[in-house]
Every structure is written in C-alpha cells, then in structure tokens.
Amino acid sequence: MIEICIGSACHLKGSYQVIQEFKALLEEHKIDNEVELKSSFCLGSCGEGVSVRINEVIHSVDVHQVRKFFEEYVRDSL
C-alpha cells in the first residue's frame, strides 16, 4: 500500500500532482490492481516534500521526482 498525505502542508507542496503521477505510473506498469494507492491526512513529516508512506516508512517526495522515486521504491520492490 502507498499512502500519500493530503494534509495542508503536503497539499501546498503538490500532493494532488503526486497522487496523479502515482496513478499514471501504476497503470503504465500494469500494477494498479496489485498496489493500493490511498490518501491520508497528516503523516507527521511535514518538512520537505509530500509525505508518502510505503511499508510503514515515511518518505518525502518532490513533485518533480515522482517517477524516480516510483522506480526506486515501488517498481523495484515488486
């Protein structure tokens, strides 16, 4: 499961765009039925980018780095 924060701070940092990018990447790699994408309010890590939780680990994702993050933390872990 991938949780993406939609709280105030992450919303301002582009969480909607990050969600759309993740949806597109899951579909592109044909794993949208295998990986659950979920929005969540504050994940408690409001510092840098949009907070994304995968396997209970919270990452900070810049809206311009979603594809690179996806390849490193999602695609390669399947």
C-alpha positions as CSV (number, residue, x, y, z in Angstrom):
1,M,0.0,0.0,0.0
2,I,1.1,3.5,-0.8
3,E,-0.3,6.3,1.4
4,I,0.1,9.9,0.2
5,C,-0.5,12.8,2.6
6,I,-3.2,15.3,1.6
7,G,-2.9,17.4,4.7
8,S,-2.5,21.2,4.5
9,A,1.3,21.3,4.2
10,C,1.5,18.5,1.7
11,H,-1.4,19.9,-0.3
12,L,0.5,23.1,-0.7
13,K,3.6,21.1,-1.8
14,G,1.7,19.3,-4.6
15,S,0.1,16.2,-3.1
16,Y,-2.6,16.2,-5.8
17,Q,0.0,16.1,-8.5
18,V,1.9,13.4,-6.8
19,I,-1.2,11.3,-6.5
20,Q,-2.0,11.8,-10.2
21,E,1.6,10.8,-11.1
22,F,1.4,7.6,-9.0
23,K,-1.9,6.6,-10.5
24,A,-0.4,7.0,-14.0
25,L,2.7,5.1,-13.1
26,L,0.8,2.2,-11.6
27,E,-1.4,2.0,-14.7
28,E,1.7,2.3,-17.0
29,H,3.4,-0.6,-15.3
30,K,0.1,-2.5,-15.1
31,I,0.3,-2.9,-11.3
32,D,-2.7,-0.8,-10.4
33,N,-4.5,-3.9,-9.3
34,E,-1.6,-5.1,-7.2
35,V,-0.7,-1.9,-5.3
36,E,-3.3,0.0,-3.3
37,L,-3.0,3.8,-3.5
38,K,-4.6,5.7,-0.6
39,S,-4.7,9.3,0.6
40,S,-4.2,10.1,4.2
41,F,-4.2,13.2,6.4
42,C,-1.1,14.3,8.1
43,L,1.6,11.6,8.3
44,G,3.6,13.7,10.7
45,S,6.5,14.5,8.4
46,C,5.7,18.0,7.0
47,G,9.3,19.1,6.5
48,E,10.4,18.9,2.8
49,G,8.1,17.4,0.1
50,V,4.9,15.5,0.0
51,S,4.9,12.7,2.6
52,V,4.5,9.2,1.2
53,R,4.3,6.1,3.4
54,I,5.3,2.7,2.0
55,N,5.7,-0.3,4.3
56,E,5.4,1.9,7.4
57,V,8.4,4.1,6.2
58,I,7.6,7.7,5.5
59,H,9.5,9.4,2.6
60,S,9.5,12.9,1.4
61,V,8.7,13.2,-2.3
62,D,9.3,16.2,-4.5
63,V,6.6,16.6,-7.2
64,H,9.4,16.6,-9.9
65,Q,10.9,13.3,-8.6
66,V,7.9,11.1,-8.5
67,R,9.0,8.8,-11.4
68,K,12.5,8.3,-9.9
69,F,11.0,7.6,-6.5
70,F,8.5,5.2,-8.0
71,E,11.2,3.3,-9.8
72,E,13.4,3.0,-6.8
73,Y,10.8,2.3,-4.0
74,V,7.8,0.8,-5.8
75,R,8.6,-0.9,-9.0
76,D,11.9,-2.4,-7.9
77,S,10.4,-3.8,-4.7
78,L,7.8,-5.9,-6.5
